[in-house]
Amino acid sequence: MNLEVRYARSFLLDLKSLEPVAYERVYSFVFTEFADKWQLHYLPELRQLDNAGIFYRFTIDNYLIGIEIRGEIVKFLRVIPMPDV
């Protein structure tokens, strides 16, 4: 599969606002690990968010990452801290 990865401006702004340790962890996963090993089942705690199967979220440490998947295009939309429960 020839995957194209895109990054929404909102994702990049969220990423810049993370604490340095979280930034490094998310950055490393998104820009290195994910690109090397693209598989949906590889994403930690992946959950589908809509009926059409376009929007998903997964977690890295204490952060939720929202993505959009359309065919062979994956777009990272947001990265936000998980709410305290």
RAMO-V278507 format. One line per field, one symbol per residue. phi: phi as a letter, one per 20 degrees, with the letter a starting at -180 (. if undefined). A space follows every 10 residues. Layout:
phi->???
This chain:
phi->.eeddccfgf ffffgfeffg ffgfffggff ecffffcgbg fffflfcfdc femddccbdc ldcececccc medddfdbcc ffffd
